[in-house]
Every structure is written in structure tokens, then in C-alpha cells.
């Protein structure tokens, strides 16, 4: 820790002089994109679950099996998306 400022100065100097290069990896870029896509779907699923839970608490409007139809559709959509995401992850994971 005592030498950290000196090490950072050396690192910055090497970057400025072109001694350090960052290589672009297409495979890494694709991995990051796939991971971020899965994360976006997971966030959408979570939002559907939370929103559907709030709607179900209202107990008004057209009902299906004792719950508002909009809440039921939200739970159904999140279930379908969740199962699809799990299948995608299991099918395309790298070993």
C-alpha cells in the first residue's frame, strides 16, 4: 500500500507511452452481451412478479381463480419467462 501511488504513476506512464495495450476479444464481448441479456430478462421477471403481487392485493376487477386477471396474467408471463430463461441457461451454458 505504501508504494501504491508510485505504482499507479508507473502504470499511467506506461499507458501514455503505449507500452501497455488492451486487446479486444470478440469472445469476451459476446459473453458480456449474453450475460447482460440474461440479467435484463431476470430484472423484467422480478418487476412482473412485484407488479403482479401489488395488483393481486387490490381484489377488484375481473377475477380468475380468486385473483384479478391482470395479476394472474403478470404471474403467468413471469412464469413463462422464468422457465424460458432457465432452459436457455441450461441449454447454452459453457462447460
N, C-alpha and C positions, 0 to 999 in steps of 0.2 A: 504494500500500500504506500510505503514511503517513496517508492520510485515511480508511482503511477503517473504523476504529471510529466516526468521525463519520458516515460514510455509512450504516452499519448502524443507528446511533441514529436518523437521519432516516427511514430506511425503516421501522423499528419504530414510530416516532411516527406516520407516515402510515397504517400498518395499524391502529393503535389508534384514530386519528381517523376511520377509514372512508374515507380518501382513495384507498386502493388497494382494488380489488375484483378478485376472481378469478372469471372467467366459466367456467361449466361447459359443456363441449362434448360433446354426445352422440356425435358422430362420433369424437372423440378417445377417449372411453370405450370405444367399440366396437373401435377399433383396438388399444387396450391389451389388451382381452379376447381378441381374435383372436391377438395376438402371444403372450400368456401361454398360451393353449391350445396353440399350436404348440410352445412351449418345453416344456410338460408332456409332450406326446407324444414329443418328442425325448429328454427325460430317461428316459422309460419305455423307449424303444427302446435307449438306451445301457445301462440296467440289465439289460434282457433279453440283450443281447449279452455283457455281462460275466458275468452269471449262467450263461448257456449255455456260455460258454468254460470256466468253472470245472467245470461238470458234465461236459463232454466229457473233461476231464483225468482223471476217475475211472475210466473204462473198465470199469464194472460195470453189471449190469442188462441189460434187453432192448436189443438193438442194432439200428440201422438204418444201412446203408452204413458200418459200422465205427465208429459213434458211438452213445452212449446215446440212446435215443429221447427222453428229456426234454430233452436238449441240442439235439437236432435240432428238436424242436417249438419250443423257445425261439428258435433261429435262424430258423425258418420264420415265426414270429409277428413277430419284429423285422423281417424282410424285407418282409412284407406291410404292416406299419405304416409302415415307411420309404418304400415305394413309394407308399402312400396319402398320406402327408404331402407327398411331393414333388409328386404330382399335384394335391393341394389347393393347395399354394403356387403352382404354375404356373398353375392354373386361375383362382384368385381374387385374384391379385396386382393391385395398382393400378398403372396406367401413368402 
